[in-house]
Amino acid sequence: MIKKINLKNRLTKSTLVIILGLLFGSFSQLKPSVEGYKPKDGFVPNDITAIKIAEAIWLPIYGVEIYNNKPFKAKL
């Protein structure tokens, strides 16, 4: 009876090792894209978008006082 439990335990461990090997082996075939995504018009396509991005960044840092410096100017 001890031999049967030992054999069953070995089969379970062997099966686990095989499954993990297959799983990690398949992940090693995946390669990330080097180029990534780039929009046709660029990430900031115009001056209006640039100003909105700047406002979203500046507002938490400097507060509503940023609006004292309006009009904002952006140049691409």
N, C-alpha and C positions, 0 to 999 in steps of 0.2 A: 504494500500500500504506500509506503514511503517513496518508492521508485515512481509510481504513477503521479503523485503530486509533484515530485521533482521534475518529471518529464513535462507535465502540463505547465509548470512554472517556466521552464526553459522555452517551450513553444510560445508562450505569451510574450516573453522578453524578446525572442527572435522576431516574432511578428511585429512587435513595436519598433524594433530597430529597422526592419525592412521598410515599414510604412514611413518612418521619419526620414530614412535615406531617400526614398522616392520623393517625398514632399520637398525636402531641401534641395534635392537634385533638380527638380523642376523649377524652383525659384532661381537657381543659379543661371538658368537660361534667359531669364528676363533681363533686359538691358534698358536703362533709362534713356530717354531721348536727350541727345546732347544739345540740339538746337532749341527745343522748347517752343513756346507759342509766342508769336509776335504779331500784333494786329497790323492790318494793311496800312493804316494811317499812323502807326506808332502808338505808344501807350498814352501819350498826351497829344491828342490830335489837333487841338487849337488853343488859343489864348484863354477863352472862357473856361475850358476844362482845367487849364493850369491854375487859374485864379481860384476855382472852386476847391481844387486839391489843396492849395496853399491855405485857404480859409479853414478847411477841415483840420489841418495840421496846427495852424497857429492858434485857433480859438481855445483849445484846452491848455495851451502853454501860456499865452499872453492874455486871454480873456477877451471880453467885448471891446476893450480898448483898441484892438486892431482896426476896428471900423472908423476910428478917428483918422486913419491914414488913407481913407478912400479918396479918390478912385485908385484901385490897384491897377498896375500895368504889368503885362506879361509879354515876353517876347520869346518865340520859339527859335 
